[in-house]
Amino acid sequence: MKIVIRNTLFFLLAGSFLLTTAAYAETTIDASRLVPHTEVSFSPRSGSFVEGSIFQIPIFINTKNRSVNGIEVRINFDKDRLSIVNPTGGTSVIGVWVEAPVYDNTRGTVSYVGVVPNGITTGAGLVGTITFKAKAAGHATVSVTSASKILLNDGLGTQTVVDLGRGDYEILVKAPDGVVVFSETNPIQDNWYNNNNPVFSWIKDPGVAGFSFILDNKPFTIPDNTIDSEDTTKTFENLNDGLWYFHIKAVKNGAWGTTGNFLVRIDTTPPAEFKPQANYIVAATVLVERTLVFFFTTDNLSGVDHYEVGVIDKSQPPTESPVFVQSDSPFQVPLTSGSKLRVIVRAIDKAGNARDESIDVQAPFVITKFIQDYLVYILIGIIILGLVMLIAHYLFGHHIIRYIRRVLQIMKKEEAEEVLSHDIQKTDAPEDTKRIEPNT
């Protein structure tokens, strides 16, 4: 019986000990949960950005329903793929900066240290905004270091356990920009040229593996994704007249860039054929010894730019070329008695093509001689003829015609009276007379 009682007491004591140990262990776990925590995080925590682009990463703190007044956030970033342009955007929960936000692109660090007067309780308080530039393609990491501290607003400066945030970002390869194209043979895209063998050149940026290009008559063509050349010059020969567009794009790290374009305007055809016309004006020939040469033509592509005129004296040996001067139509050609001149009209289009046409001019000798010898008599005759015409106009217009009209009116009146009198006489004659009158 005693043995049974002892065993029962042993088991009761052992059970009590186990329950006490379990309760103590449970109390220890609850105590660990009472340690204050805070969190520092980035937004967004992941993302993709193109190489060379600028982007912002805000930094937030979560105080986990506790008031904090001391903030020290220290961050590391991938210095090979990222660089800081600006460490903060100016807005922050920090009211007093212990030290201004500082960064070091060489080491890849940035820090924010300050105080929040009267403390702050927040789930997403903005500490600062980092403005990054994507330097190189690849995976870049931004992380909060263990040196960061956040202090409670409890008058004791109690440190919290900081949950260290991390951001992972992919820097994508940037496609090359539109290739810069130029031409030494046809340099200005708005101008026309008579060179139909244009040479195109372009700039090759670092890292570019090759180029795809095409030449056609369409302004918005995009070349295919096949490398045509790794060089920076291309020549085309014997192109037809018209507008030609050179399109080119580059490939870098497997990414094709946008298309660069260059326009050339080709016109190798001179202006249309034409025939100058001479206008021999008597007055001009006699008084100033000039004649006028008229000319006009067209050009289908670039258009006529200007005309040049040269004069050759056919009576002189053809030892010298004529001197051309720019002129508009009509062109005055000086004439002397018996002279024989050849007028050459050169039409030049806006591409520099020229067409020459000519006409022979000479003074009308017989007419000129007669008029020069009898000029005084001719002028007197013209004056006399004018006076005669004036007098005749006065006489016939104001007197003779008026008298003729009056005579005609009188004659018509007398004729009408005579007809009336004759009708009256027929009415008064005897009846028998009227009957036999037709047989008389």
C-alpha positions as CSV (number, residue, x, y, z in Angstrom):
1,M,0.0,0.0,0.0
2,K,2.8,2.4,0.8
3,I,4.5,1.6,-2.4
4,V,1.3,2.6,-4.4
5,I,1.0,5.9,-2.5
6,R,4.7,6.8,-3.2
7,N,4.3,6.1,-6.9
8,T,1.2,8.2,-7.1
9,L,3.0,11.2,-5.4
10,F,5.9,10.8,-7.8
11,F,3.7,11.0,-10.8
12,L,1.9,14.0,-9.4
13,L,5.1,15.8,-8.8
14,A,6.5,14.9,-12.2
15,G,3.3,16.1,-13.9
16,S,3.4,19.4,-11.9
17,F,7.0,20.0,-12.9
18,L,6.2,19.4,-16.6
19,L,3.3,21.8,-16.5
20,T,5.4,24.4,-14.8
21,T,8.2,24.0,-17.4
22,A,5.7,24.3,-20.3
23,A,4.2,27.4,-18.8
24,Y,7.6,28.9,-18.4
25,A,8.5,28.1,-22.0
26,E,5.2,29.7,-23.2
27,T,5.9,32.8,-21.2
28,T,9.4,33.2,-22.8
29,I,7.9,33.1,-26.4
30,D,5.4,35.7,-25.6
31,A,8.1,38.0,-24.2
32,S,10.1,37.8,-27.5
33,R,7.0,39.1,-29.3
34,L,7.0,42.2,-27.2
35,V,10.3,43.5,-28.7
36,P,9.4,46.5,-30.9
37,H,9.8,46.1,-34.7
38,T,9.9,48.7,-37.5
39,E,10.3,48.3,-41.3
40,V,12.1,50.2,-44.1
41,S,11.0,49.3,-47.6
42,F,11.2,50.6,-51.2
43,S,8.5,51.2,-53.7
44,P,8.4,49.6,-56.1
45,R,10.3,46.6,-54.7
46,S,11.0,45.3,-58.2
47,G,10.7,46.6,-61.7
48,S,12.4,47.0,-65.2
49,F,14.0,50.1,-66.5
50,V,15.7,50.9,-69.8
51,E,19.4,51.5,-69.9
52,G,20.1,55.3,-69.8
53,S,16.7,56.1,-68.3
54,I,16.0,58.1,-65.1
55,F,13.7,56.6,-62.4
56,Q,12.7,57.3,-58.8
57,I,12.6,54.9,-55.8
58,P,10.8,56.2,-52.7
59,I,11.9,55.0,-49.2
60,F,9.1,54.3,-46.6
61,I,9.1,53.4,-43.0
62,N,6.4,51.4,-41.1
63,T,6.5,52.0,-37.4
64,K,4.2,49.1,-36.6
65,N,1.8,51.2,-34.5
66,R,4.6,52.7,-32.4
67,S,5.7,56.3,-32.2
68,V,9.3,56.9,-33.3
69,N,11.4,60.0,-33.4
70,G,14.9,59.0,-34.5
71,I,15.6,57.7,-38.0
72,E,18.9,56.5,-39.4
73,V,18.6,54.7,-42.8
74,R,21.7,53.6,-44.6
75,I,21.4,52.0,-48.1
76,N,23.7,50.2,-50.5
77,F,23.0,50.1,-54.2
78,D,24.7,48.4,-57.3
79,K,27.3,51.0,-58.3
80,D,28.1,49.3,-61.5
81,R,24.5,49.5,-62.9
82,L,23.1,52.4,-61.0
83,S,24.1,56.0,-60.1
84,I,22.3,58.5,-58.0
85,V,21.2,61.8,-59.7
86,N,19.4,63.2,-56.6
87,P,19.2,61.6,-53.2
88,T,15.8,63.1,-52.2
89,G,12.9,64.8,-53.7
90,G,12.5,67.3,-50.8
91,T,9.6,65.7,-49.0
92,S,10.2,63.7,-45.8
93,V,8.8,62.8,-42.4
94,I,12.1,63.9,-41.0
95,G,11.7,67.4,-39.6
96,V,15.3,68.0,-38.5
97,W,18.2,66.6,-40.5
98,V,21.2,65.6,-38.3
99,E,23.1,65.3,-41.5
100,A,21.9,66.2,-45.0
101,P,21.2,63.2,-47.3
102,V,24.5,62.2,-48.8
103,Y,25.4,59.7,-51.4
104,D,28.6,58.2,-53.0
105,N,28.3,56.8,-56.5
106,T,31.8,55.4,-56.2
107,R,31.0,53.2,-53.2
108,G,27.3,52.8,-53.9
109,T,25.9,54.3,-50.6
110,V,23.3,56.8,-49.5
111,S,22.2,57.7,-46.0
112,Y,19.3,59.6,-44.3
113,V,19.8,60.6,-40.6
114,G,17.3,62.9,-38.8
115,V,14.8,63.5,-36.0
116,V,11.0,63.7,-36.1
117,P,10.0,66.2,-33.4
118,N,7.2,64.9,-31.2
119,G,7.5,61.5,-32.9
120,I,5.4,59.9,-35.6
121,T,3.3,56.8,-36.0
122,T,2.8,55.8,-39.6
123,G,2.4,52.8,-41.8
124,A,4.0,54.4,-44.8
125,G,6.1,57.5,-43.9
126,L,8.2,58.9,-46.7
127,V,11.8,59.2,-45.6
128,G,13.1,60.3,-49.0
129,T,13.1,59.6,-52.8
130,I,16.2,58.4,-54.6
131,T,16.5,59.4,-58.3
132,F,18.6,56.8,-60.1
133,K,20.0,56.6,-63.6
134,A,20.3,53.2,-65.2
135,K,23.9,52.9,-66.2
136,A,24.3,49.4,-67.6
137,A,22.1,46.5,-68.4
138,G,21.7,43.7,-65.9
139,H,20.3,42.9,-62.4
140,A,20.7,45.8,-59.9
141,T,20.0,45.5,-56.1
142,V,19.1,48.3,-53.6
143,S,19.1,47.2,-50.0
144,V,18.9,48.7,-46.4
145,T,22.0,47.9,-44.4
146,S,22.1,46.6,-40.8
147,A,23.7,49.9,-39.8
148,S,20.2,51.4,-40.0
149,K,18.5,52.4,-36.7
150,I,15.0,53.6,-35.8
151,L,14.4,54.8,-32.2
152,L,11.2,54.8,-30.2
153,N,9.7,58.1,-29.0
154,D,9.8,56.8,-25.4
155,G,12.2,59.3,-23.9
156,L,14.8,56.5,-23.6
157,G,15.9,56.2,-27.3
158,T,15.0,52.6,-27.4
159,Q,16.1,50.9,-30.6
160,T,13.7,48.9,-32.6
161,V,14.4,45.8,-34.6
162,V,14.5,47.1,-38.2
163,D,13.2,44.8,-40.9
164,L,15.7,45.5,-43.7
165,G,14.0,46.2,-47.1
166,R,15.4,45.3,-50.5
167,G,14.6,46.2,-54.1
168,D,15.5,44.2,-57.2
169,Y,15.5,45.9,-60.6
170,E,16.2,44.8,-64.1
171,I,18.1,47.2,-66.3
172,L,17.1,46.5,-69.9
173,V,19.3,47.0,-72.9
174,K,18.5,50.3,-74.6
175,A,17.9,50.0,-78.3
176,P,20.1,52.4,-80.4
177,D,18.6,55.7,-81.3
178,G,18.0,56.6,-84.9
179,V,21.2,56.5,-86.9
180,V,22.5,60.0,-87.8
181,V,22.9,60.0,-91.7
182,F,24.6,62.6,-93.9
183,S,25.8,62.8,-97.5
184,E,28.8,64.7,-98.8
185,T,27.6,64.5,-102.4
186,N,24.0,65.6,-101.7
187,P,24.3,67.4,-98.4
188,I,21.1,69.4,-98.1
189,Q,17.9,67.4,-98.2
190,D,15.8,70.3,-99.5
191,N,18.0,71.0,-102.5
192,W,18.1,69.3,-105.9
193,Y,21.3,67.9,-107.3
194,N,22.3,66.6,-110.7
195,N,24.6,63.9,-109.2
196,N,22.8,60.6,-109.5
197,N,25.6,58.7,-107.7
198,P,25.0,59.7,-104.1
199,V,27.2,58.6,-101.2
200,F,25.7,58.1,-97.7
201,S,27.6,58.1,-94.5
202,W,26.5,57.6,-90.9
203,I,27.8,57.6,-87.3
204,K,28.5,54.3,-85.5
205,D,27.9,54.4,-81.8
206,P,29.9,52.3,-79.3
207,G,28.6,48.7,-79.0
208,V,26.7,48.7,-82.3
209,A,27.2,45.4,-84.1
210,G,25.9,46.4,-87.6
211,F,23.4,48.2,-89.7
212,S,20.3,47.3,-91.9
213,F,19.4,49.7,-94.6
214,I,17.4,50.2,-97.8
215,L,17.0,52.8,-100.5
216,D,13.6,53.4,-102.1
217,N,11.1,56.1,-103.1
218,K,9.0,55.8,-99.9
219,P,9.4,58.1,-96.9
220,F,8.5,55.7,-94.1
221,T,10.1,52.4,-94.9
222,I,11.6,50.4,-92.0
223,P,14.5,48.1,-92.9
224,D,14.4,44.4,-91.9
225,N,16.3,43.0,-89.0
226,T,19.2,41.7,-91.0
227,I,22.6,43.1,-90.8
228,D,23.6,44.5,-94.3
229,S,26.9,46.1,-93.3
230,E,29.2,46.9,-90.4
231,D,30.8,49.9,-92.3
232,T,29.6,53.5,-92.2
233,T,29.5,54.4,-95.9
234,K,27.4,53.2,-98.8
235,T,27.4,54.4,-102.5
236,F,24.6,54.0,-105.0
237,E,25.1,54.6,-108.8
238,N,23.0,55.7,-111.8
239,L,19.8,56.4,-109.9
240,N,16.8,57.7,-111.9
241,D,15.6,61.2,-111.5
242,G,13.2,61.9,-108.6
243,L,13.1,61.6,-104.8
244,W,15.1,58.9,-103.0
245,Y,14.9,58.0,-99.3
246,F,17.8,56.2,-97.5
247,H,16.6,54.3,-94.4
248,I,19.0,52.8,-91.9
249,K,18.9,51.3,-88.4
250,A,21.4,49.8,-86.0
251,V,21.6,46.8,-83.7
252,K,23.2,46.8,-80.3
253,N,23.3,43.9,-77.8
254,G,20.6,42.2,-79.9
255,A,18.2,45.1,-79.9
256,W,17.3,47.0,-83.1
257,G,17.0,50.8,-82.8
258,T,14.7,53.2,-84.6
259,T,15.2,54.1,-88.2
260,G,17.1,57.1,-89.4
261,N,16.2,58.6,-92.8
262,F,17.9,60.8,-95.4
263,L,16.3,62.3,-98.5
264,V,18.1,63.1,-101.8
265,R,16.5,64.9,-104.7
266,I,18.0,64.0,-108.1
267,D,17.4,65.9,-111.3
268,T,19.8,65.2,-114.3
269,T,17.4,66.5,-117.0
270,P,17.8,70.0,-118.3
271,P,14.8,72.3,-118.8
272,A,12.5,71.7,-121.8
273,E,13.4,72.9,-125.3
274,F,12.3,76.4,-126.2
275,K,12.7,78.9,-129.0
276,P,13.6,82.6,-128.3
277,Q,11.5,85.1,-130.2
278,A,12.7,88.5,-131.5
279,N,10.3,91.5,-131.5
280,Y,11.4,94.2,-133.9
281,I,9.6,97.3,-132.7
282,V,10.0,100.2,-135.3
283,A,10.1,103.0,-132.8
284,A,12.6,101.1,-130.6
285,T,14.7,100.2,-133.7
286,V,14.8,103.8,-135.0
287,L,15.1,105.8,-131.8
288,V,17.2,103.7,-129.5
289,E,18.5,101.0,-131.9
290,R,17.2,98.1,-129.8
291,T,15.3,94.9,-130.3
292,L,13.7,92.7,-127.7
293,V,14.2,89.0,-127.3
294,F,11.5,87.0,-125.5
295,F,12.1,83.5,-124.0
296,F,10.3,81.1,-121.6
297,T,10.6,77.3,-120.7
298,T,9.7,74.9,-118.0
299,D,11.4,72.1,-115.9
300,N,9.4,69.1,-114.7
301,L,11.4,68.3,-111.5
302,S,13.4,71.0,-109.8
303,G,12.0,73.9,-111.8
304,V,13.7,76.8,-113.7
305,D,16.0,78.8,-111.4
306,H,17.1,81.6,-113.7
307,Y,18.1,82.6,-117.3
308,E,21.5,83.8,-118.6
309,V,22.0,85.6,-121.9
310,G,25.1,86.0,-124.1
311,V,25.5,87.8,-127.4
312,I,27.9,86.9,-130.2
313,D,28.8,89.2,-133.1
314,K,28.7,86.9,-136.2
315,S,30.8,89.4,-138.2
316,Q,33.7,88.8,-135.9
317,P,36.0,85.7,-135.7
318,P,34.7,83.2,-133.2
319,T,37.7,83.4,-131.0
320,E,36.1,84.1,-127.6
321,S,33.1,82.7,-125.8
322,P,30.3,85.1,-125.1
323,V,29.9,86.6,-121.7
324,F,26.7,85.5,-120.1
325,V,24.7,87.8,-117.8
326,Q,21.7,86.8,-115.7
327,S,18.6,88.3,-117.2
328,D,14.8,88.0,-117.3
329,S,12.6,88.1,-120.4
330,P,12.5,90.2,-122.5
331,F,16.2,91.0,-123.1
332,Q,17.2,94.2,-125.0
333,V,19.7,93.6,-127.7
334,P,21.6,96.6,-129.1
335,L,21.5,96.9,-132.9
336,T,23.5,98.9,-135.4
337,S,22.9,99.2,-139.1
338,G,24.1,96.1,-140.8
339,S,25.0,94.2,-137.6
340,K,24.4,90.4,-137.3
341,L,24.2,89.1,-133.8
342,R,23.4,85.7,-132.3
343,V,21.7,85.8,-129.0
344,I,22.2,82.7,-126.8
345,V,19.7,82.1,-124.0
346,R,20.7,79.7,-121.3
347,A,18.0,78.2,-119.0
348,I,19.3,76.8,-115.7
349,D,17.2,74.6,-113.4
350,K,17.6,74.4,-109.6
351,A,19.7,71.3,-109.9
352,G,22.3,73.1,-112.1
353,N,21.3,71.6,-115.4
354,A,21.4,74.0,-118.3
355,R,19.9,74.2,-121.8
356,D,21.1,76.7,-124.5
357,E,18.9,78.0,-127.3
358,S,19.8,80.8,-129.7
359,I,18.3,83.2,-132.2
360,D,20.0,85.4,-134.9
361,V,18.9,89.0,-134.9
362,Q,19.8,91.9,-137.2
363,A,18.4,95.4,-137.9
364,P,15.8,95.6,-140.7
365,F,18.1,97.7,-142.9
366,V,15.8,98.9,-145.7
367,I,13.0,100.1,-143.4
368,T,15.5,101.6,-141.0
369,K,17.3,103.5,-143.8
370,F,14.1,104.9,-145.3
371,I,12.7,106.0,-141.9
372,Q,16.0,107.6,-140.9
373,D,16.3,109.6,-144.2
374,Y,12.7,110.8,-144.3
375,L,11.9,111.0,-140.6
376,V,11.0,114.8,-140.7
377,Y,8.6,114.4,-143.7
378,I,7.0,111.4,-142.1
379,L,6.4,113.3,-138.9
380,I,4.9,116.3,-140.9
381,G,2.7,113.9,-142.8
382,I,1.4,112.3,-139.6
383,I,0.6,115.7,-138.2
384,I,-1.3,116.8,-141.4
385,L,-3.2,113.6,-141.5
386,G,-4.2,114.1,-138.0
387,L,-5.5,117.6,-138.6
388,V,-7.5,116.5,-141.6
389,M,-9.1,113.7,-139.7
390,L,-9.9,116.1,-136.9
391,I,-11.5,118.6,-139.2
392,A,-13.5,116.0,-141.1
393,H,-14.8,114.6,-137.8
394,Y,-15.9,118.1,-136.8
395,L,-17.6,118.9,-140.1
396,F,-19.3,115.6,-140.7
397,G,-20.1,115.0,-137.1
398,H,-21.6,118.3,-136.2
399,H,-23.0,120.1,-139.5
400,I,-23.3,118.0,-142.6
401,I,-24.9,115.0,-141.0
402,R,-27.3,117.3,-139.1
403,Y,-28.4,119.0,-142.4
404,I,-28.8,115.6,-144.1
405,R,-31.0,114.4,-141.4
406,R,-33.2,117.5,-141.6
407,V,-33.6,117.2,-145.5
408,L,-34.6,113.6,-145.1
409,Q,-37.2,114.4,-142.5
410,I,-38.7,117.1,-144.8
411,M,-38.8,114.7,-147.8
412,K,-40.5,112.1,-145.7
413,K,-43.1,114.7,-144.6
414,E,-43.9,115.9,-148.1
415,E,-44.2,112.3,-149.4
416,A,-46.6,111.5,-146.6
417,E,-48.8,114.6,-147.4
418,E,-48.9,113.7,-151.1
419,V,-50.1,110.2,-150.4
420,L,-52.8,111.6,-148.1
421,S,-54.0,114.1,-150.7
422,H,-54.2,111.4,-153.4
423,D,-56.4,109.2,-151.1
424,I,-58.8,112.1,-150.5
425,Q,-59.2,112.7,-154.2
426,K,-60.2,109.1,-154.7
427,T,-62.8,109.3,-152.1
428,D,-64.6,112.4,-153.7
429,A,-64.8,111.1,-157.3
430,P,-68.2,109.9,-159.0
431,E,-69.2,106.2,-158.7
432,D,-69.1,105.6,-162.4
433,T,-65.7,107.1,-162.6
434,K,-64.5,104.7,-159.9
435,R,-65.9,101.7,-161.7
436,I,-64.3,102.5,-165.1
437,E,-61.1,103.7,-163.6
438,P,-59.4,100.3,-163.5
439,N,-60.0,99.9,-167.3
440,T,-58.6,103.3,-168.2
